Amino acid sequence: MNENTPLVVANLKANKTWDDIATWLDVVAPKAEDFKGTIILCPSHPFISSAAQKIRANGFKIKLGAQDISKFEQGAYTGEVAASQIKDLCQFAIVGHSERRQNFAESDEVLSQKAQNAQSALVSPIFCVQDKNTPIPQGVEIVAYEPVFAIGTGNADTPQNAKSQAKEIKTKGNFIIIYGGSVSEQNVAGFIQQNLIDGVLVATNSLDPQNFIRLTEAISR
């Protein structure tokens, strides 16, 4: 993983139309030029190709990620999106988000297969863990610590506890650790200032591009 840190991952979840995402890119791109780290946009699958074309055509300093990939490779799997189908469009893929684990009953075995498929396609998995005890598949480089109690609640973990969790996770491997869970303009610097945390996974506060810009600016202060 050769991207500059901190990583700031915008997970739009099942939100936005293509017009919204095109506007998001136009608004964020000028600010991304001066950002010292790496901004990764994760739109819904239908918009990945258009976003990739727009980023390339305009030379935007923004990377693309998928919000999920299939546990299967290409084949007779109606509705699935294989890692090898997005490898020319995305550099990253979120794997194991708590919403996938909870709403779709994704097991550690399934998530390990997804991570393996991503790596085989040269897509870097951003592997989400709930705490230091969550299994991490072999070969993963980026781990997102996202405590379940902080997802979509507005109640973020403390930077100190996030650092403690990151320290424990790093005993399992030389991972890039990012924090996810109610990240905001007000608390983001506290997480980044912990020397074991290399970025953030942002959801609600990534939806409005101006909010997202203010969040990245808070990191740079």
Stockholm file with secondary structure:
# STOCKHOLM 1.0

chainA/1-221         MNENTPLVVANLKANKTWDDIATWLDVVAPKAEDFKGTIILCPSHPFISSAAQKIRANGFKIKLGAQDISKFEQGAYTGEVAASQIKDLCQFAIVGHSERRQNFAESDEVLSQKAQNAQSALVSPIFCVQDKNTPIPQGVEIVAYEPVFAIGTGNADTPQNAKSQAKEIKTKGNFIIIYGGSVSEQNVAGFIQQNLIDGVLVATNSLDPQNFIRLTEAISR
#=GR chainA/1-221 SS CCCCSSEEEEECCSCCCHHHHHHHHHHHHHHHTTCSSEEEEECCGGGHHHHHHHHHHHTCSCEEEESCCCSSCSSSCTTCCCHHHHTTTCSEEEECCHHHHHHSCCCHHHHHHHHHHHHHTTCEEEEEESSTTSCCCTTCCEEEECCGGGTTTSCCCCHHHHHHHHHHHHTTSCCEEEEESSCCTTTHHHHHTSTTCCEEEESGGGSSHHHHHHHHHHHHC
#=GC SS_cons         CCCCSSEEEEECCSCCCHHHHHHHHHHHHHHHTTCSSEEEEECCGGGHHHHHHHHHHHTCSCEEEESCCCSSCSSSCTTCCCHHHHTTTCSEEEECCHHHHHHSCCCHHHHHHHHHHHHHTTCEEEEEESSTTSCCCTTCCEEEECCGGGTTTSCCCCHHHHHHHHHHHHTTSCCEEEEESSCCTTTHHHHHTSTTCCEEEESGGGSSHHHHHHHHHHHHC
//
